[in-house]
Amino acid sequence: MARIWLKNPLAVVVDDATDASGGIVIENTRIAELLGAGEGPSAPVDAVFDASGHVVLPGLINTHHHFYQTLTRACPAALNRELFPWLKSLYPIWAGLSEEMIHVATRLAAAELLLSGCTLAADHHYIFPEAARQALDIQVDAISQTGIRATLTRGSMSLGEDEGGLPPRNTIQREDVILADCERVIDSYHDPAEGSMLQIALAPCSPFSVSEELMQQSAALARQKNVRLHTHLAETDDETDFCVALFGLRPVDYLARVGWLADDVWLAHGIHFNSREMSRLGAAGVGISHCPSSNMLLGSGQCPVRELEQAGCPVGLGVDGSASCDSSNMIQEVRQALLLQRLRYGSAAITHFDALRWATKGSAACLGRTDVGEISPGKQADLALFTLDEPRFSGAGDPLAALILCGAHRADYVMVAGQWKVKQGRLAGVDQKALLAEHTKNAQLLLNTV
C-alpha cells in the first residue's frame, strides 16, 4: 500500500507534546502524519486499519543478541552456572556449529523477535568453527528472508586458553584471518543509507577472548570503513579481575588504551563500573546495552542505568543470547528492565516510559540510527501493535502502562518499513511449524556433536 491510515489507536507512544489519538498515516516506508483527535489524513489513503483496539509502539530495538544460541537454550551442561563456567561448558558445544545450524538459528531468532514487537536487532556472532567459516554470509542470507532490520556484527575470538584467554583453541581464529574477513563483510554487506535494512559492525568478543592488538586493529578498521564497534564489557567481577591480571588495568581503562572510548562504540552489559568510569564513558558518548534477563539469570549484577544516562551514555536494551536469557522476547525484556531497575532505584524513580525509551530511542542511539526508534513524521514506519484482549489485561485502567505491567508477550501486528511482517499474531509468509521443526532438529544435532 502506498498510504495507510492506522486509525484511532487505543494508545500510542509519542512525545509529550504530540496528540496522535487520531492515528498515524504511513506513506511507503515512512511515517507521513500524526493525527490529533477527530482529524483525518491530509490526502487520500489507500487503506484504513482500525487500531481502536491496539496500543501502538515504535518498533522495539534489540541491541545485543547471539542468534546461534537459540540452539542451546536451557542446556543441561550450562544450568545454574555463573558466566565463566557457563561459557566453558558451552564452548565445546558451539564449536560444532554448521552453516545450516547458523542459518536456521538466525531465522528462528528473528521470528521470535518479530513476534514480540522487535523491528531491528543487533546480533553478535563470534563463533567461526571449521564447518562455518562464512558464518556472516550465512546470517545475511537468513536475515534477508525474515523482513527484520539487522545490525550483524562480525565478532571474533583470538586469545585461546593456552595464551591466557578463556575460549578453547578450536573456537578461535588467527587475527589476520579475522581482519581480512571483517573488511570483506563490510564491503559486501554494509548499507549506511537512511532506512537501511542491514548494517555491519565489528565486535571482538570480550577482553578475555581477544588480544589487545586485535582490539586496536578492529577499531582502526571500523573507523576507516565508518562502521560501529561493539563488545562485552564489565559484565562480571571475574571479568574485572581478569583484565587487571592480564592487562594491569580495569576494563574502562583498558577500553581507553585500545582506542574504544568513543561515541561509535556500544557495550553489552556495563554493570561493574565505578563513578569515575561512568563519567568517562558518558563524556565519550559510549552506548550501553542493558540486558536485564541475562544479568539476572547468570547472577551477574544490575546495570547502573540512571547513573550512566546522567553521565551522558545512551542506554538501550538487549535480550542477550538465548542460552543466557533462554528467551528472545523484547516486550518481556522491557518489563524485566522496569522491574530490575525499580529494585535498584525504587518504584517512583523508574516508570514504564523509561523502560520503553530504553527499548526504542535509547537502543536506536546505541546503534547509531536516527531514522528509527520513535513515532514521528519522516521516521521509518517501524511499528508494533499490541491488543489487550487476554485475561492478564482485564480490569486495566491505563492501556500503555498495562502493556508493560501486566506482561504483554506477543504483538498482534508488526510493521517494518511500511510492510506488515506480523499479522494477527502470525508471521507473514513464514511456515512457523516447519521452521520450529527444522530448528529443533538442528539443536538436537548440535548437542549430539559433543
ABEGO torsion letter per residue (X at the ends): XABBBBBGBABBBBBAABBAAAEBBBBEABBABBBBBGBBBABBBABBBBAAABBBBBBBBBABBBAAAAAABGBAAABGBBAAAAAAAAAAAAAABBAAAAAAAAAAAAAAAAAAGBABBBBBBABBBAABAAAAAAAAAAAAAAGBBBBBBBBBBABBAAAGBABBAAABBBAAAAAAAAAAAAAAABBABBGBABBBBBBBABAAABBAAAAAAAAAAAAAAGBBBBBBBGABAAAAAAAAAAAGBBAAAAAAAAGABBAABBBBGGABBBAAAAAAAAAAGBBBBBBAAAAAAAGAEBBBAAAAAAAGBBBBBBAEBAAAAGBBBAAAAAAAAAAAAAAAAEAAABBAAAAAAAABAAAAAAAGBAABGBBBBGBBBBBBBBBAABAAABGBABAAAAAAAAGBABBABBBBGGBBABBGGBBBGBBAAAAAAAAAAAAAAAAAAX
